[in-house]
Amino acid sequence: MLKFVAPDWKAQESVAIFTKPGCQFCAKVKQALQDKGLSYEEIVLGKDATVTSVRAITGKMTAPQVFIGGKYIGGSEDLEAYLAKTDSCLLKAVD
């Protein structure tokens, strides 16, 4: 129905970030996503998930860890590089 009513409308890709409380790199990632107008689901390590779970998924034990559209992006520097090379309108599109 939505495609009929608004054929050019695109939903935002889902964004999930694993964070730790008090982590400056996590704050940097959240700000970068907000600056691009992207909403995200925050999964707090030690509360919503364990470091062991993140390591099993990503191979990393550090935070933040970012996923966009189900694709593993990486940490804060990886997200910065990804956002720099990806047009923000593409980030908001879902097929």
Summary of the structure (lengths in Angstrom):
residues: 95
radius of gyration: 14.4
end to end distance: 14.6
largest distance: 45.1
contacts: 244
relative contact order: 0.23
helix: 40%
strand: 20%
